Amino acid sequence: MGSAPPRIVIVSRRQRRKGLWIDFVGEAHLDLLAGLGARPVIVPVAVKTPSLLTAYAREMDGLLLVEGEDIEPVRYRAPPESARLVEETHPLKDAIEFRLCRLALRRRLPVLGICRGAQILNIIGGGTLYADVNREMPSRLVHRAAGRRYHRLRHALTILPGTPMARWYGRQSIRVNSYHHQGIKRLAPRFRPMAHAGDGLIEGFYDPAAPFVIGVQFHPERMVDEYTGNRRLFRAFTDAVKRRSR
């Protein structure tokens, strides 16, 4: 018998449905990870979960941070005028993901942050956020469409040469989906930019000193058939997890 697939931890989202709380993770993430030979492990956003995080972390080979509510402004010391622009937050989800991310980085585990996940990585590294990109940043570019059409709204990204994204995508520019309220204001010192939107907003970054720590603001899991680079990104992540688990 072969070795067991490596475990990639993903924290769920929590919503109230028919008067009850439910936890879920988008199937696109789960299918990609399982199809590339990893085992997704879902961590629920439940009251008792923080007491179990040490046990989850002990068995974690990699961490995938995905979308969710706005991050609490206290996490990145947002000024009062900026903090007032924050929309719905989830302090418990923040607490769980920030702790798991710190544990993963301390152990030098592969980490992939998508959308909110990239913002968490940036904050932990010492960076800051725009609480509302379209209201705080002078730009005519729309980063969030009405009606949750993030799989349809597109804008261009410029990919910086010599970066992992340049290697995965093999081109200087791509068009990406966009549905985010917050965004990177000051990139953390440990990270280097990989891609930016036409208004200069950073939409991809990496840690050159880490085996694999990547953040992207767009949703590659919803674009795997549009650019081969999207699947290569996930393959690079799962390959890094497999190397780390050996």
C-alpha positions in Angstrom: 0.0 0.0 0.0 1.2 3.5 -0.8 1.5 6.4 1.6 -1.6 8.3 2.6 -2.3 11.6 0.7 -0.9 14.7 2.5 -3.4 16.7 4.5 -4.3 20.3 3.5 -6.3 22.1 6.1 -9.1 24.5 5.0 -11.2 26.6 7.4 -14.9 26.6 6.5 -17.3 29.4 6.1 -20.3 29.7 8.4 -23.8 30.8 7.5 -27.3 30.5 9.1 -29.7 28.5 7.1 -33.3 27.8 8.2 -32.4 29.0 11.7 -29.3 26.7 12.0 -25.6 27.3 11.5 -24.0 25.4 8.7 -20.3 25.2 7.7 -19.1 24.8 4.1 -16.2 25.0 1.7 -16.6 25.6 -2.0 -16.4 22.4 -4.0 -14.0 23.9 -6.5 -11.3 24.0 -3.9 -12.0 20.4 -2.7 -12.1 18.9 -6.2 -8.8 20.5 -7.2 -6.9 19.4 -4.1 -8.3 15.8 -4.2 -7.7 15.6 -8.0 -4.0 16.6 -7.4 -3.5 13.9 -4.8 -4.0 15.8 -1.6 -6.6 15.2 1.2 -8.6 18.2 2.2 -9.3 18.5 5.9 -12.1 21.0 6.8 -11.8 22.9 10.1 -15.3 24.2 11.2 -15.8 27.7 12.4 -17.4 26.4 15.7 -17.1 27.7 19.2 -15.1 24.7 20.4 -12.7 24.7 17.4 -10.0 27.0 19.0 -9.4 24.3 21.7 -8.7 21.8 18.9 -6.3 23.8 16.7 -3.1 22.3 18.2 -4.4 18.9 17.2 -5.4 20.1 13.7 -2.0 21.7 13.3 -0.1 18.6 14.3 -1.6 16.7 11.4 -1.4 19.6 8.9 0.9 19.3 5.9 -0.3 22.5 4.2 -2.8 25.3 4.6 -5.3 26.7 2.1 -6.9 30.0 3.2 -9.9 31.0 1.1 -12.6 33.6 0.9 -14.9 35.0 3.6 -16.1 38.1 5.4 -14.1 41.3 5.9 -11.2 41.0 8.3 -11.6 42.9 11.6 -9.8 46.3 11.3 -8.1 45.8 14.7 -6.1 43.1 13.0 -4.2 45.6 10.8 -4.6 48.7 13.0 -6.9 50.5 10.6 -7.4 54.2 11.3 -11.0 55.1 12.5 -12.0 56.6 9.2 -11.0 53.5 7.4 -12.5 51.1 10.0 -15.9 52.6 9.5 -15.9 51.2 5.9 -15.6 47.6 7.0 -18.6 45.4 6.2 -19.6 42.1 7.9 -16.8 40.5 9.9 -16.5 37.1 11.6 -14.2 37.4 14.7 -14.2 33.6 15.4 -13.1 32.8 11.8 -10.4 35.4 12.1 -9.1 33.9 15.3 -9.0 30.4 13.9 -7.4 31.3 10.6 -4.8 33.7 12.0 -3.7 31.1 14.6 -3.5 28.3 12.0 -1.6 30.5 9.6 0.9 31.5 12.2 1.4 27.8 13.2 1.9 26.9 9.5 4.4 29.6 8.8 6.3 28.8 12.0 6.6 25.2 10.8 7.5 26.4 7.2 4.5 24.5 5.8 3.2 25.4 2.3 0.5 28.1 2.5 -1.7 29.3 -0.3 -3.9 32.3 0.4 -6.8 33.2 -2.0 -8.7 36.5 -1.7 -9.3 37.0 2.0 -6.6 34.4 2.6 -4.0 36.5 0.8 -5.0 39.4 3.0 -4.5 37.3 6.1 -1.0 36.4 5.0 -0.2 40.1 4.4 -1.4 41.1 7.8 0.5 38.4 9.6 3.6 39.5 7.7 3.2 43.1 8.9 1.3 44.6 6.0 -2.0 46.6 5.9 -5.3 46.6 4.0 -7.7 49.0 2.4 -10.9 48.5 4.3 -12.8 49.4 1.1 -10.7 49.4 -2.1 -13.1 51.2 -4.3 -13.7 54.0 -1.7 -10.1 54.4 -0.3 -8.1 54.0 -3.5 -8.3 56.4 -6.4 -9.3 54.2 -9.2 -11.9 53.7 -11.9 -11.4 49.9 -11.9 -14.2 47.9 -10.5 -13.0 45.2 -8.1 -16.4 44.0 -6.9 -19.4 43.6 -9.1 -23.0 43.8 -7.9 -24.9 40.6 -7.3 -21.9 38.4 -6.4 -20.9 38.0 -10.1 -17.2 37.4 -9.2 -16.9 34.5 -11.7 -18.0 36.8 -14.5 -16.4 40.2 -13.7 -13.0 40.5 -15.4 -10.1 42.9 -15.3 -6.5 42.6 -16.5 -3.5 41.8 -14.4 0.1 42.5 -15.3 2.4 39.6 -14.2 5.9 40.6 -13.2 8.8 38.8 -14.9 11.0 36.4 -12.9 8.2 35.5 -10.4 6.5 32.2 -9.8 3.3 33.5 -11.6 5.4 34.3 -14.7 6.6 30.7 -14.7 3.2 29.2 -14.1 1.3 31.4 -16.6 4.0 32.0 -19.2 2.6 35.4 -20.2 2.8 39.0 -19.2 -1.0 39.6 -18.7 -4.1 37.7 -17.9 -7.7 38.6 -17.2 -9.1 37.6 -13.8 -12.3 37.4 -11.9 -12.8 39.9 -9.2 -15.0 40.1 -6.1 -13.3 41.7 -3.1 -14.2 44.5 -0.8 -10.8 44.8 0.9 -7.3 44.7 -0.7 -3.6 45.1 0.1 -2.6 48.6 0.9 1.0 48.1 2.1 2.7 44.8 1.2 4.4 43.1 4.1 8.2 43.3 4.0 8.7 39.6 3.7 6.7 39.4 0.5 7.5 40.3 -3.1 4.8 41.3 -5.6 4.0 39.0 -8.5 1.1 40.7 -10.2 -0.9 44.0 -10.1 -4.1 45.4 -11.5 -4.2 48.4 -13.8 -4.7 50.7 -10.9 -1.6 49.4 -9.1 -3.4 47.2 -6.6 -1.3 44.1 -5.8 -3.1 40.9 -6.7 -0.3 38.4 -6.3 2.7 38.0 -4.1 5.1 35.4 -2.7 7.7 34.9 0.0 11.1 34.3 -1.7 12.6 32.9 1.5 9.9 30.2 2.0 9.4 26.9 0.3 5.9 27.9 -0.8 4.0 30.9 0.6 1.8 32.5 -2.1 -1.1 35.0 -2.0 -3.5 35.8 -4.9 -6.4 38.2 -4.7 -8.4 36.6 -7.5 -10.0 33.1 -7.7 -7.9 30.7 -9.8 -10.1 27.8 -8.7 -13.0 29.3 -10.7 -10.8 29.8 -13.8 -9.0 26.5 -14.3 -10.3 26.0 -17.8 -9.3 29.6 -18.9 -5.6 29.6 -18.2 -3.3 26.5 -17.7 -1.5 28.7 -15.1 -4.4 28.4 -12.7 -4.0 24.6 -12.5 -0.2 24.9 -12.4 -0.5 27.2 -9.4 -2.6 24.5 -7.5 -0.2 21.8 -8.7 2.8 23.7 -7.4 1.0 24.1 -4.1 0.1 20.4 -3.8 3.6 19.3 -4.9 5.1 21.5 -2.2 2.8 19.9 0.3 3.8 16.5 -0.8 7.5 17.3 -0.5 7.0 18.7 3.0 5.0 15.6 4.1 7.7 13.1 3.1 
